[in-house]
């Protein structure tokens, strides 16, 4: 589809006689989609059964008259007070055994089947009430599943649900005891109803117990979403059902939830997420007003994979937010740049949050396209500029398939949180580091799920820090003819969280003749130089026995990178310089075309165009690429927060 802009709007927050002027101004800006409804339950049903949908239908009428399409959000993230009175046990319980209260949002437990039925009820009522409205353009289920740490609940409902889930998974208590290794510490159970949740223990739970609880909790999110999806698709099979995921959030398996979605969207807040991240202080300071250059792009590519090739931005940061430790004002032009970058990575819609800054309640310090006095904020004009530029360039189609792919696995994230062996060891950190090293060369990258059965069409595939192999990935590796990068820690466990009998990386010797004999994890401030220069090993390294070729080793003689044909195994985590050295080596081995990008500049190809964005705080000059026929937006001289769009001589 042709890319479009959207905005989040809350008609219940404003006098009804403002709605028409707001809608007219949205259309003037060039906005096409408006999300409404996702926090409005108390206005839609102020007391049980007292349904008041007339006002939101009038709001849809107004928006529709101005040519705007509505994305209707189900209001289940904010159940009203009377719902808690009706179901007092629907509130989640934290890991310390404390019940969470009413007074903010997301105050429900995914395991509570009574609340799930209430969510289905309001979803059905809304589908019947607005499903045939001519302005309706799509649905959003709930809002930001799991936000504020609400995926995991340690409630009686969760405990009962977990026991049922375990019995369905294992069949017999003997099979569960075997899978969890419960002979250790005399932890064997006699019945499923003896099993408790993995919290409030003297020390850590069995790793398989903890991992299964996370799997269970993830399945409850997926089940909750499916209830709403089935209702909405039954009413309007022609309209997309969307959910707005979050950045840096991995508590549930997004691929599983998206099995009942048509589009994956995410809420993009580059400055807030940077301020709350574990990035080094120098990175935070340098990119304080722009956002880390590879953060946005990684999540665009991740959610494009989650959404089966379809991705939106449901909430795009327009100015300072209210929820981070510090909330800087973006560099002028960034609201435009972030939108263009999302479109470059395949976004169908970029929707700014929100239309008007609210002068009351929790988010009153969160900027919008309008100030609280209804005058334009800076992003208002930047959004209008983006809309005009989209018409000018006529970009459509999809993001081009990358030459490189990286596997991202949510269970690996959970596993290394449960048993890090080195504080701070992270699957996602390894993935992002590899991603950034490729992207600095202008290489287009796709993210793949761990259920991918074929890597056909890629020159390089990276599988960093994978917890455990599955049949699909083993098949994909065996059949792949390109260059493969594995590790560190990949294949070091079974699906039941045990060390495989063949030891890591647990691959047949004809693919990789290597075994990890021992692990050395040390304070990450201590680094071991690698021979030949170009970085250092830090945090994690593996003592390997191998007949493969040693391509890189550290100063102590430990193999860092080994190769058997086109399969490469990375036996250590490294600093940025080492990661870049390894990726540069792979790019050269696979002969992948690269770009010479100035510092801070990134690019992505979509529909025969290459879109450049400048995250630097100063100007940058592009080096024209051989496959480009000229610029249709901007020039080779890019200011800070600049965007340049080049037409490719031959569509990619």
Secondary structure, DSSP 4 states (H G I P E B T S, - for coil): ---EEEEE--GGGS-GGGHHHHHHHHHHHTEEEEEE-TT-HHHHBSSTT-B--HHHHHHHHHHHHTTPEEEEEP-TTS--HHHHHH-GGGS-B-TTSPBP-SSSS----TT-HHHHHHHHHHHHHHHHHHTT-TTEEEEE-SSSTTTTTTS---SHHHHHHHHHHHHHHHSSHHHHHHHHTTTGGG---SSGGG---S-S-SSPPPHHHHHHHHHHHHHHHHHHHHHHHHHHHHH-TTSEEEEEEETT--SS-HHHHGGG-SEEEEEE-HHHHHHTS---HHHHHHTTTT--TTHHHHHHHHHHHHTTT-EEEEEEE-S--SSSSS-PPPPTTHHHHHHHHHHHTTEEEEEEE-SB--SSSTTTTS--SB-TTSPBPHHHHHHHHHHHHHHHH---S-BPPPSEEEE--HHHHHHHHHS-SSTT--HHHHHHHHHHHHHTTT--EEEE-TT----TT-SEEEETT-S---HHHHHHHHH--SEEEEESSTT-S-TTS---TT-TT---TTT--EEEEEEEE--TT-EEEBTTSS-EEEEEEEEEEESSEEEEEBTTS-EEEEEETTEEEE-EEE-HHHHHHHHHHHHHHHT-----PPTTEEEEEETTEEEEEE-SSS-EE----TTEEEEEES-SEEPTT-EEEEEESS--
